[in-house]
């Protein structure tokens, strides 16, 4: 059943990407896009890569900030090296595997490297994703107000706010679940599956980093810095192909394109990213072929930086592995977390 479900999700993602690319190719002259890309200024392209690298560095620092509360008293928090390695492995997994498996892969990888509970690490990733979504939706909202954009783009941002609010409510419920009415009945039900109860309790430990005010403030500040570099990367990509967007336009393009990656798609978010860039470019008065050209440039730049980084970690790290081997390990660990008829308690690493 699990393999069938994974196959179905993969098929759905590829179908979404094909449909999105079909819409892109119907509305854009591919010849013009290629001609525009062929004139890209290498200096601006190099600056774009520098902004992308800076973005990744800030994301490493942010995740380490969120992981710090998980350290046992008297022990050092996870180091930057392990944090960066697992983050890049996860990003590589997202680039080549469907269904955003990269988030599971990086939680498993960091657990293997450090001995931290994989479920608790996954809880910090959930918090990271919520902070990320909150910041990028806020950037998009401000850009929409500044540019007076209406229509489907504005509606999509409102949906983003609604989703973010639901995620925040979900985290609050997860953290305070043991205090809510009916908690005793749920606890009694989970006693039938001790592994599930153990893992959920570990996930709640990870979610509880949201109670640490200092960590959350730092995470938000670092997210703002990270997304600012993403906006600058988009602006540099646009400049490389002769487009001079305002900061508001670059912000809306960067935020909207990245929000579109939440839609299930093929590995690397191919299609949904490009369609979002084309539609947003049209809404702010940028020719669609030029928008697609610098959108492709920014997308490829991000994929190259994260994929090469992840590949180097796997090739030259202390444990040489392939990304599919890491994903297989993560899948095996997830399967082991399922309710077992033996009722065997979960190991601390789960």
C-alpha positions in Angstrom: 0.0 0.0 0.0 2.8 2.4 0.9 4.6 1.9 -2.5 1.3 2.4 -4.3 0.6 5.6 -2.5 4.1 6.9 -3.3 3.7 6.0 -6.9 0.3 7.8 -7.0 1.8 10.9 -5.5 4.7 10.8 -8.0 2.3 10.4 -10.9 0.2 13.3 -9.6 3.2 15.5 -9.3 4.5 14.7 -12.8 1.0 15.3 -14.2 0.8 18.7 -12.5 4.2 19.7 -13.9 3.2 18.6 -17.4 0.0 20.7 -17.2 1.8 23.7 -15.8 4.5 23.5 -18.5 1.8 23.2 -21.2 0.3 26.5 -20.0 3.7 28.1 -20.0 4.5 27.0 -23.6 1.1 28.1 -24.8 1.6 31.7 -23.5 5.3 32.2 -24.2 7.4 32.1 -27.3 10.2 29.6 -26.4 12.4 31.0 -29.2 12.3 34.5 -27.6 13.1 33.0 -24.2 16.1 31.2 -25.5 17.3 34.2 -27.4 16.9 36.3 -24.2 18.8 33.7 -22.1 21.6 33.6 -24.7 22.4 37.2 -24.0 22.6 36.8 -20.2 25.3 39.0 -18.6 27.7 36.7 -16.8 28.5 39.3 -14.1 24.9 39.6 -13.1 24.6 35.8 -13.2 27.7 35.5 -10.9 26.0 38.0 -8.5 22.8 35.9 -8.6 24.8 32.8 -7.5 26.4 34.8 -4.7 23.0 35.9 -3.4 21.7 32.2 -3.6 24.8 31.0 -1.6 24.2 33.7 1.0 20.6 32.6 1.3 21.6 29.0 1.9 24.1 30.1 4.6 21.4 32.0 6.5 19.1 29.0 6.3 21.8 26.8 7.9 22.2 29.3 10.7 18.4 29.5 11.2 18.0 25.7 11.4 20.8 25.5 13.9 19.0 28.2 16.0 15.9 26.1 16.0 17.8 22.9 16.8 19.7 24.4 19.8 16.9 23.9 22.3 17.0 20.2 21.6 20.5 19.9 23.1 20.6 18.1 26.4 21.6 20.2 29.4 25.4 20.5 29.6 25.9 19.4 26.0 26.9 21.5 23.0 24.2 22.2 20.3 24.4 20.7 16.9 27.4 22.1 15.0 27.2 24.2 11.8 28.9 21.5 9.8 26.3 18.8 10.6 23.5 21.2 10.2 24.7 22.4 6.8 25.4 18.8 5.6 21.9 17.5 6.5 20.2 20.7 5.1 22.0 20.3 1.8 21.3 16.5 1.6 17.6 17.4 2.2 17.6 20.0 -0.5 19.2 17.6 -2.9 16.5 15.1 -2.1 13.8 17.6 -2.8 15.4 18.3 -6.2 15.4 14.7 -7.3 12.7 13.0 -5.4 8.9 13.6 -5.4 6.5 14.6 -2.7 8.9 16.8 -0.7 10.7 13.8 0.7 13.7 16.0 1.4 12.2 17.2 4.7 12.0 13.6 5.9 15.5 12.8 4.5 17.2 15.7 6.3 15.6 14.9 9.6 16.7 11.3 9.3 20.2 12.3 8.1 20.7 14.7 11.0 19.5 12.1 13.5 22.0 9.6 12.1 24.8 12.2 12.3 24.1 13.5 15.8 22.0 10.9 17.7 19.1 13.4 18.1 15.6 12.0 17.8 14.6 12.0 14.1 11.0 12.8 15.1 12.1 15.8 17.3 14.3 17.1 14.4 11.3 16.8 12.1 9.3 18.9 14.6 11.9 21.7 14.2 11.5 21.5 10.4 7.8 21.9 10.8 8.4 25.1 12.8 11.0 26.3 10.2 8.5 25.7 7.3 5.8 27.7 9.2 8.2 30.6 9.8 9.3 30.5 6.2 5.7 30.6 4.9 4.7 33.4 7.3 7.6 35.6 6.1 7.3 34.9 2.4 3.5 35.5 2.5 4.1 38.7 4.3 6.6 39.8 1.7 4.2 39.0 -1.1 1.4 40.8 0.7 3.4 44.0 1.1 4.5 43.8 -2.6 0.9 43.4 -3.7 -0.1 46.5 -1.7 2.8 48.5 -3.1 2.1 47.4 -6.7 -1.7 47.5 -6.5 -1.9 44.0 -8.0 -5.3 42.3 -8.2 -6.7 39.1 -9.5 -5.4 35.6 -9.1 -2.1 36.6 -7.7 -3.7 38.6 -4.8 -6.1 35.7 -4.2 -3.2 33.2 -4.0 -1.5 35.3 -1.3 -4.8 35.4 0.7 -4.9 31.6 0.5 -1.3 31.6 1.7 -2.3 33.7 4.8 -5.1 31.3 5.5 -2.9 28.2 5.2 -0.3 29.8 7.5 -2.9 30.6 10.1 -4.1 26.9 10.0 -0.5 25.7 10.4 0.0 28.0 13.4 -3.2 26.7 15.0 -2.0 23.1 14.3 1.3 23.7 16.0 -0.4 25.3 19.1 -2.7 22.3 19.3 0.2 19.9 18.9 2.2 21.6 21.7 -0.8 21.9 24.1 -2.5 18.6 23.1 -2.0 17.0 26.5 -4.0 19.9 28.1 -6.9 19.9 25.8 -10.3 18.4 26.6 -10.4 14.7 25.6 -6.6 14.3 25.9 -7.0 11.4 28.3 -9.1 9.5 25.8 -6.6 10.1 23.1 -3.7 9.0 25.4 -5.6 5.8 26.2 -6.1 5.2 22.5 -2.5 5.7 21.7 -1.4 3.3 24.5 -2.4 0.6 22.1 0.4 1.7 19.8 3.4 2.6 22.0 5.7 3.3 19.0 3.2 5.9 17.6 2.8 7.5 21.0 6.5 7.7 21.5 7.1 9.3 18.1 4.3 11.8 18.5 5.8 12.8 21.9 9.2 13.3 20.2 7.6 15.4 17.4 6.0 17.5 20.1 9.4 18.1 21.7 10.6 19.5 18.3 7.5 21.6 18.0 8.1 23.0 21.5 11.0 25.1 20.2 8.2 27.5 19.3 8.0 28.3 23.0 11.6 29.6 23.0 11.1 33.3 22.4 14.8 34.0 21.6 14.9 31.1 19.1 11.7 32.2 17.4 12.8 35.9 17.1 16.1 34.9 15.7 14.4 32.5 13.3 12.1 35.2 12.0 15.0 37.7 11.6 17.1 35.2 9.7 14.1 34.3 7.5 13.7 37.9 6.6 17.4 38.1 5.7 17.2 34.8 3.8 14.2 35.9 1.7 15.7 39.3 1.1 18.7 37.6 -0.5 16.2 35.5 -2.6 14.6 38.7 -3.8 18.0 40.1 -4.7 18.8 36.9 -6.5 15.7 37.3 -8.6 16.5 41.0 -9.3 20.1 40.0 -10.4 18.7 37.3 -12.7 16.4 39.9 -14.2 19.2 42.3 -14.7 21.2 39.6 -16.4 18.7 39.3 -19.2 18.1 43.1 -19.5 15.1 43.5 -17.3 15.2 46.2 -14.6 12.5 45.3 -12.1 11.6 47.4 -9.1 12.3 45.9 -5.7 8.5 45.4 -5.3 8.3 43.5 -8.5 11.3 41.3 -7.7 9.8 40.6 -4.2 6.4 39.6 -5.6 8.1 37.4 -8.2 10.4 35.7 -5.7 7.7 35.2 -3.1 5.0 34.0 -5.6 7.3 31.6 -7.4 8.4 30.0 -4.2 4.9 29.8 -2.8 4.0 27.9 -6.0 6.5 25.2 -5.0 4.0 24.1 -2.3 1.9 22.6 -5.1 2.6 18.9 -5.6 4.8 18.7 -8.7 7.7 16.8 -10.2 11.1 16.8 -8.5 12.6 20.3 -8.4 9.2 21.9 -8.7 9.6 22.0 -12.4 6.6 23.7 -14.2 4.8 25.2 -11.2 7.7 27.6 -10.5 7.9 28.7 -14.1 4.1 29.1 -14.5 4.0 31.3 -11.4 6.8 33.5 -12.7 5.1 34.0 -16.1 1.7 34.9 -14.6 3.2 37.3 -12.0 5.4 38.9 -14.6 2.4 39.6 -16.8 0.5 41.1 -13.8 3.3 43.6 -13.1 3.9 44.6 -16.7 7.0 42.5 -17.5 6.9 40.7 -20.9 6.2 37.0 -20.3 9.2 35.8 -22.4 11.5 38.0 -20.3 9.9 36.9 -17.1 10.3 33.2 -18.0 13.9 33.8 -19.0 15.0 35.2 -15.7 12.7 32.8 -13.8 14.4 29.9 -15.4 17.8 31.4 -14.6 16.9 31.9 -10.9 15.4 28.4 -10.7 18.4 26.7 -12.4 20.8 28.7 -10.2 19.0 27.5 -7.0 18.9 23.9 -8.2 22.5 23.9 -9.1 23.7 25.4 -5.8 21.6 23.1 -3.6 22.2 20.0 -5.7 25.9 20.4 -6.0 26.1 21.2 -2.3 24.2 18.0 -1.4 26.2 15.9 -3.9 29.5 17.1 -2.4 28.3 16.2 1.1 27.3 12.7 0.0 30.5 12.2 -2.0 33.1 13.6 0.4 31.4 13.4 3.8 32.3 10.9 6.5 29.7 8.5 5.1 29.7 8.3 1.3 26.2 7.5 0.1 23.8 8.1 -2.7 20.7 10.3 -2.3 18.5 7.3 -3.1 20.3 5.3 -0.3 19.6 8.1 2.2 15.9 8.2 1.0 15.7 4.5 1.4 17.0 4.7 4.9 14.5 7.4 5.8 11.6 5.3 4.3 12.7 2.3 6.3 12.9 4.4 9.5 9.4 5.7 8.8 8.0 2.2 8.2 9.6 1.1 11.4 7.6 3.8 13.2 4.3 2.3 12.1 2.2 0.5 14.7 3.6 -2.9 15.3 1.6 -5.9 16.4 4.3 -6.9 18.8 4.0 -3.6 20.7 7.8 -3.2 20.8 8.8 0.2 22.3 10.5 2.6 19.9 14.2 3.2 20.2 15.3 6.6 21.4 16.6 7.5 18.0 13.1 7.2 16.4 
